[in-house]
């Protein structure tokens, strides 16, 4: 059980960092933080439609893995307390 908990913690850490990077890579749609990094300056230099869709899909899959790791860690923690 300790090995599984360690693996889940590593997965959670890696997915957290990757999610942060992927979210920052998304094309800005409004006047938020994305404009600070040059997202609002040129729309023609942004990613293509296919690349943006693939980025969205990868972000959603990674978010699901992140969520499952959190739920699994919570269940393990709760079961250890019994």
QUIQUIWO-V58787 format. One record per residue. D_CENTER is the distance of its C-alpha to the mean C-alpha in whole Angstrom. Layout:
# QUIQUIWO-V58787
{{D_CENTER} {D_CENTER}}
This chain:
# QUIQUIWO-V58787
{{26} {25} {24} {21} {20} {20} {18} {15} {15} {14} {12} {10} {11} {9} {6} {6} {7} {5} {2} {6} {7} {6} {7} {10} {11} {11} {15} {16} {18} {20} {22} {19} {17} {17} {20} {21} {19} {21} {19} {22} {25} {25} {24} {25} {24} {20} {18} {20} {20} {19} {17} {15} {15} {14} {11} {10} {11} {9} {5} {7} {8} {5} {5} {9} {9} {7} {10} {12} {12} {13} {16} {17} {17} {19} {21} {22} {23} {25} {27} {28} {29} {32}}
